[in-house]
Structure formats: C-alpha cells, structure tokens
Amino acid sequence: MKYTNPNATYLTTFTGNQDDAVLSKKVAQAEINAGADIIFTMLNNARIGVTEANRESGTYQIGNVRDYYADAPDVYIGSAISDAGQTVYTAIKDLTERKWKAGVVVKIGASNTDAVRLALSPTVSKEIEDTMLELSKKSLMEKLKFP
C-alpha cells in the first residue's frame, strides 16, 4: 500500500476468464517476474493456477470472499472476506421489523465486520496486523483517502 510504502509498485491484470487456471498461472508468473511478491486474486477455478505460481516462486496470495488460508497455508497470507449473505439477512430483518422501504439502497460495507473483514494468516506479525487495523479504522473514519 502506498500509505506504508510509497515506493511500492502495483500491477493490475484482467485475464477475461476466471476459470482458466493455465492462463492465470501464466499471468501470475509474469507479475512475479515483474517483481510482485503478493498477488490479490478475484478468481473462480483459475485461482489454483495463481496458487501454483505462488508456491513455485515462494510468493504469496491474498484471497477474496472467504478465508483461503486452510487451503494453502504456505501461500495465503490473508483473505478479504465478503459475506454476501449479510445483504439477504439485513433485507429479511428490515422486512420483519417493518423497516424495509421500496427503492431504498442500503449500503453494507467495511463498517459491518460481519459482512466485510480481513482474515490474516497466523504467520503475519502482530506489528503488521496492528498497522492494518489502524489503517482500516482511519479508512472508516475517512481520515485515509484513496485515489
């Protein structure tokens, strides 16, 4: 993150196919060859290709939607968890409590830790975990701006 490392380089790639593991491995290898040491993935079946590239190169991955650490503890240092079920739960709760209103958009985000949270590998240091928690709080209070 540029906030903690202004010299960090960010690479972004969209493969156009979330299920092609061979393609995702090639893309991950290219990013690793370009200097990436952590890859954040938003893939379906293609995730295994990135995991193989990480394992072969000794680099890391951050998963999404659920905690992937148990799948590959040597590769996953964290997961950005997004529990879409919270949207259904909130809608049903609002309906049963007669708070639901047609045409009203209810945003569920990082302030709701049941819906959005970060799971970290036990190998992540306490110092890094504390820094991430501090940055998360600053972000929620809008004291940290993202371009």
Secondary structure by P-SEA (a helix, b strand, c coil): cccccccbbbbbbbccccccaaaaaaaaaaaaaacccbbbbbcccaaaaaaaaaaaacbbbbbcccccccccccccccccccccaaaaaaaaaaaaaccccccbbbbbcccccccbbbbbcccccaaaaaaaaaaaaaaaacccccc
